[in-house]
Amino acid sequence: MKLFKFILLFIGLTSWINQAAGQNQPNILFLIADDWSYPHAGVYGDQVVRTPVFDRLAAEGALFHHAYTASPSCSPSRAAILNGRYPHQNESGGNLWSEFPAQFPTYVSVLEENGYFAGSARKGWGPGEFKVSGLEHNPAGKRYDDFMSFMEAKPEDQPFVFWFGSYDPHRDYETNTGIQSGMAIDQVAVPGFLPDLNCVRNDMLDYYFEVERFDRECGQLIRILEESGQLENTIVVMTSDNGMPFPRAKANLYDYGTRMPLVIRWPEKINSGTVVHDFVNFIDLAPSFLEAAGIEPPTSMSGSSLWMLISGERDSEMVFLERERHANVRKGDLSYPSRAVRTKDYLYIRNLMPERNPAGDPNVHQSVGQWGDVDNSITKFLIMGMEGSSDHNRPDYFALSFGLRPEEELYDVNSDPFQLNNLADQQEYAVMKKELRNHLDEWMRKTRDRRAENPRSTYWDEVRYTPDYQMADVDFKAGIESYRIMPPNGSDSEDGIPCSPPGTE
């Protein structure tokens, strides 16, 4: 009888300890945009876009200035976030429109196994297929209609992990939403790799409009936590998967494709107003979430926890980046393989098959449009119209967006923030190029990159591309002719202001 009572007491005590531990484990709210670049947030100094929620999280937590996606493409970026592995380590998951590499545990699955209630809304991992990998639901978590539905389903004393994946600011855009919301077209800072034309500025305003919508929606989720008294015990992360959908940004290893906005708020571990200038790769998020929950990250994860970095107990001086096949836009389903290393002073890129076009072929065997690795837009169409132009007073925007690239690229990111002037062939930079090349080689070997031993591997060319649709061809000249800027108070023309031909503005 005494033994029976002791067993009951032991069971009750164990249950109480586990429950208490669960209550002390932080909730995790992950807020991810679709195609948003650094530095397009108010707290980073952008004078046009309004991001009060992101700015508030920065004031109450940590703001990162050198956070980088593992790959500037949705599916490989999101897989790397979930399982803490470099894209090339995720096998076929290193491509867009791939099959999810379910053989590697994600932070969501590990947290679920350890008592967390998990869910997601809208865009989780993808685009691609996960059911063929044996998964019942998206690896970002079981799908819910919204965060409120998830919170209503969550058991009262159970910690949660939730992924909110917005579709903003992914294209297509509703033209003129930005300017008609009150944003000033003359205040837009156009990146140096794009022509500074009014229609490009207007295109950026429409992108900003969707960034602002993402910011507002994130605020709604945070308000739910505040009203339920759960915000202070929640790690809130707000970021993006890859860069803005403009030429030479998304799907490229330059900063506007890989450098991401990032804030993390966790009052228990992060002091208000913390600013982090060390380098962060998004493979570091998964082990950070697990460590915060008191769980040892699985050995399959390559990332390192961020908490010591945030507290200043360790530093990180470089980050490694990569890409493989983005859209299926080269005859023969070919990838465009690149690897890169980014430090505080330089960006070094190695294009492993430089005979291939980084933007895709101008015309391919499928109806995927021209230069299909660049999303269709008025900005893309205007640059396509610059082919063959020879104005020495401005960069060759067509070549920057759609031209072939050399095997090696090297940029001084401080004097050349838009990475326009390739220094790789200049003798005065030979020592630096060799040093960065050696860092990249060592990383590729250490992480067992197929391309370390065989730079021209066809592995990512041959794995399945999963969508069952084809993109329609687009007449870029008709796209330019039909585009009109419609200011909020009208204009001299009832039909709006047309796009000026390149070089006339």
N, C-alpha and C positions, 0 to 999 in steps of 0.2 A: 504494500500500500504506500509506504514511504517512497519506494522507488518510483511508483507510478506518479505520485505528486511531484517528485523531483523532475521526472521527464516532462510533465506538463509545464512546470515552472521554467525549465530550460527552453522548451519550445516557445513559450510566451515571451521569454526574455530575448531569444533569437529573433523572433518576429518583430519585437519592439525595436531592437538594434537595427534590423534591416529597414524598418519603416523610417526610423530617425535618419539613417544614412541617406535614404531616398529623398527625404525632405531637405537635406543639406546639399544634395547634388543640384547643380544649377540647371535650369531650363536652358534650351538653346534655340534661338530664333534666327534663322538664316534668311536674309533678304537679298535676292540676287536679280539684277537687271539683265537685260538681253541686248548687248551691244552698246555699252556706255564706256567712254574713255576718260582717263585722267587728262587734264585737270578741270573737267566740266562740272564743277560744284562751286557754290558761293564761297565756302571756306578755303578753297584752293585759289581764290582770287578771280574767278570768272566774273565778269562784270554784267553778264546778261542773264544766265540761267539762275533760277531761284530754287534753292534746295534747303529749306529751313529744317527739315527733319534730319537730313544728313549732317547739316551744320550743328544741330543740337547734339546729336550723338557724338560728334567730334569734341564738342565742348565738355561733354560729360564722360568721355572715355578717351580712346586713343585714335589719333588721325595718322594714317600711313602715307608717306610720300613716295615710297619705292616698293609698292605691292605689284606683283606681276602674275598674270595668268600663266599657267604652264604651257598653254597653246592658244593662239588667237582664233579659235574655232569652237563652236558651241559644244558638240558632243565630247571631244577629247578634253576640253577644259573642264566640263562638269564631271566627267569620270574621274579626272585627277583630283578634283575637290573632294569627291565622295570617298575615294579609296586611298588617297594620299600617295599616289604613284605617278611617276612621270608618264606622259602619254606613250612613249615608245615601250615602256614596261607593261602597258595595258594591251599589248598585242594588237588585234584588229581594232580595239577601242581607241587607237591613236588617230583614227580617221573620223571625219564627219559622216553622218548617216551610217553608223556602224552597228554592231551587235554589242550589247553591254558585257564587259568582261566580268561576269558574275563569279568567277573562280577566286576573285580577290575580295575580302570582306570590306564593307564600307563602314564609315563611322555610324551611319544610321543603323545598319544591321547589328553592329556590336553593341550599341546603346540599347537597342531593343532586347537583345539577349540578356542585358544587365538591368532590366526593369523599366526602361524608358518607354513612354507612349509616343509613337512616331507618326508623322503625317506630312502631307505636302498639298499645295494648291498650285494650279496652273502649270507652268513649264518646269518639269523636274529635270532629270537627265534626258538628253536628246538633242537633236532628232536622231532616231534610230529605233532598233528593236531590242526589247529586253525579255519578252516572253520566250523567245527561242533559246534564251540562256537559262530557262527554268524558273524565272522569277514570276510571281503572281501579280506584282504591282511594280510601278516605277521605283527604281532603287533609291530615289530621293524620299520615299515614304508613301504609304497608302494615300490615295487621292481623296481629298475632301473638297466640297464646293467652295469653302472659304475658311478663314482662320476661326471665325466664331463657331462654325459647325464643328470644327476640330476641338475647340475648347469645351464645347458642350458635351462632346463624346468622351473627353479625357476623365479618367477616374480622379477623384479629388486630391488624393495624396501621392499621385504618381508624377515624377518629373517628365517633361516632354522635350522632344526635339521636333522642330517644324521647319520645313523648307517652303518659303514663298518665292516662287519663280515668276516674275513678271514677263510679259511679252514686249514690254517697252524697254528701250526705244528702237526695237527692231523695225525694219521696213516691212510693208509700205507705209508712207506717211500721207495724211490728209493735207494736201497742199494749202498753205497759208494759215494753218492753225496757230503757228508761232507768232506771226506778225499781228494776227487779229486778236491774240490774247494780250497784246500790249507791249511785246518785246520790240526793242528798237533795232532795226536792221543795220543802222550805221555804227552800232556799238559792237557788232560781232567781230571777234578776233579770228580771222580765217587762218588755219595752219598753213605754213609756208609751202607745203607740197600740193596745195589746191589753189586754183586761180581765184583772185579776190574780185569776184563778180557779184553783182546784186542777187542773181538767181542762186548762186552758191550760198551766199549769206542767208537767203530766204530758206534754202534747204536746211541749213544748220539751225535756223529758228524752229523749223518743224521737228527736228531732232531734239532740240532743247524742250519743246513743248511736251514730248513724251518722257523725257528725263524728269520734268517737273511732275508729271502724272504719276510716275513711279514713286517719286518722293512723297507725294500726298498719300498714296495708298499705303506706303510703309508707315506713315504716321497714324493711319487708322488702326493698324495692327498693334502698334505701340500703345495707343490709347486704350485698347482692350486690356492689355496687360496692366496698365496703370489703374484702370477702374476696378480690376479684380485683385489688386494688391500684389501682383506677381512680377512686376518689372524689375524690382531690385534684386531678385534672385534669378534673373535671366541674362544669359550672355546674348547680346544682340550684335549681329554682324550684318553690315550693309555694304554691298559691292556689286560687281558686274562679272560676266563670264569672259568677255573679250571686247575689243575696241569697236569704235563707232563704225556704222556701215557706209563708209566712204572709201574712195580709191586710196590705196597705200596705207590704209588703217586696218580694219578688220581683215583677218586671214594673212596678215603680214607680221614680221618679227620686229618692225620698227615700234617706237614707243606708243604711237597712237593705236597700234594693234594689240599691245601686250601690257602696257602700264595702266593699272586699274585704280579707280577710287576705292578706298577701303577705310571703314571705321569699325572699331570694336568697343562696345560698352559692356563693362562688367564691374560694378562698383566694388565687389569684394576684392578684386585683384588689380584694377586699373584706376589710377588717380585721374581725376578730371583734368582735361586739358593736356593730356600726354601727347607728345608728338614723336613719331618714330621715323627716322631717316634711314635705318638699316634696311637691307633688302629682304623681301619676303616673296616666296613662291607659293602659289595656292595649294601645292601639295602639303604645305605645313598646317592647313586648317584642320584636316581630319585628326591627326595625332593631338592637336591642341584641344579639340573638343573632348576627346577621350580622356586626356590627362586631367582636364577640368572636372570630369565626372569621377575621377579616382580610378580609372581603368587603364591598364597597361596596353598601349597600342600594339596591334599584331605586328610581327616581324615583317610582314609583307609591305608595310608602309615605309616609304622612303623619306617622307617629310620629317621635320623637326618641330617640336612644340614651340609656340610663340611666346609663352609666358615669361621665360627668362629673357628673351629678346626685349619684350616690352618693359620689363623692370630694369633693363640695362645690365643684366648679369652676363650676357654674351652679346656678340655682335655678328653681323653677316654683311660681307662686303661685295658680294656678287650674286647673280642669279642666272640660271640656265633656262633657255627657251627653245621651243621647237615647233615644227609643223610638218604634217604629211598631207594626205589628200583632203582637200576641203570639198568643194563641189566636184561633180563628175564632169569636168569641162575640158578634158584632153583626150584626143582620140586614143583608144586603147585603155581607158579608165586610169590614166596615169596620175600619180601623185606629184607634188612639188616638194621634195624633201629639203628642209633647212634646219640648221642648228645654230644657236647663238649663245653668247655670254654677254651680260650687261653689268658694268661696274658703275661707280659714281662718275667716272670720266669718259668711258668709252662703251660703244656697242660694236661687237665683232660678230659678223654673220658669215656662216659658210653655207653656200648654196651647192648642194651635193650633186645635182644634175642641172647645171646652168644652161644647158641647151633647151630645157623645157621652159615654157612661159609661166611666170609666177601668177599671172592673172587669168590663166587659161588660154586656150587657143582662140584666135579670132573667129574661126568657124570650125565646128566639130561635127562628127557624124550624127549626133543627136541634136534635137531642137532645144538647146540650152542657152541660146543667145550668144552674143559676142563677149569675150573676156569674162566668162561666167563666174570666176571667183570674186568678182566685184559686183555687189548688189546694184541692180538697175536704179538710176536716179537721175535727176536733172544735172547733178554735178558730174556724174559719169558721162552723160551724153554730151555735155559741153566739152569735156576733155577729149572725148572721142573725136569731136569736130576739130580739134587742134592738131590732128595728125598731119605731119609734114610742114607745119608752120615753123618759121625761122625768125623768131624775135629774140635777139641776144640780150634784151633788157629784162627778160623774165626766164624762169626755169623752163625746161622742156617738160611740161606737165604730162604730155602724152607718154613720153619715155618713162617718166617716174611711175606712172600708173600702169602702163601696159607693156613696157619694153622688157627685153631680156636683161638679166643681171649677171655680173661676173661671179666667179666661184667664191671670191672673198670680198667682204665689205667691212670697212672700219670707219667709224664716225666718232668725232669728238663731240659728245653730247652737250657739253657746256657752251661751246661756241657755235654749235650747229644743232639746236634742239629739235629740228624737224628732219634730221638725218638726210641731207641733200648732197653733201660733199664727201664722196668716198675717198678715203685716205689710204686705202689698202696698197696702192702701188707707189706711194711716196716713200722714198728711202729714209727720210727722217722718222718715219713711224714703223720702220721694219722691226725694231726691237720690241716695241709694244705689241705689234701684230703677232710676233712669234710667241710672246708671253701669253697672250689671250688664246692663241691657237692651242698652246700646250694645256692651258686650263680646260679648254673645251674637249680636247682629246682625252685627258685624264677622266673627266666627268663621263664621257661616253663609254669609256672602258669600265669604269667603276660601276656604272648603272646597267651594264650589259646591253648597251644599245647595239642592235644588229648592224647599224651603219658604222660602228667602230671598226669592225673587221671587214665589212663589205659595204663601202659607202654607196654603191650602186645596187643595193638589194632591191628586188622587185616585190618584196613581201606586201607592202602597203598598196601596191598597184593591183595585186591579185585578190585581196580579200573583198568580200561582198560589199557592194554599195546598195543600201536597202530600199530607197524610195521607189514607188511604183508609178511615178509621174514624170513628165518632162516639162521643162520650163519653155514658155513660148518665146519665139524670136520677137525682138523689139526693134522697131524702126526708130533709131535714135534721132534722126533729123525731124521726124514727125513729133517725137517727144519734146524736142526743143521748141518747135513752132507752136505746140499746144499749151506750153507752160506759161502761166501768167501770175505775176505778183499782185495780190489784191490787198492793199493797205486797209487798215481798219476804218478810215474815214473816206475811202474811195480814192480815186486818182483822176488825172486829166482824161483818162480813157475809161469808158464804161466797161470795157472788156479787160481792164487791168493793164499792167505794165509787162510787155513781153521781155524775153531774155535778149540782151544785147549780144551781138556776135563777139566771140573772143577777141580781145585787143581793142575794143571800141569803147569800153567803159572807163 
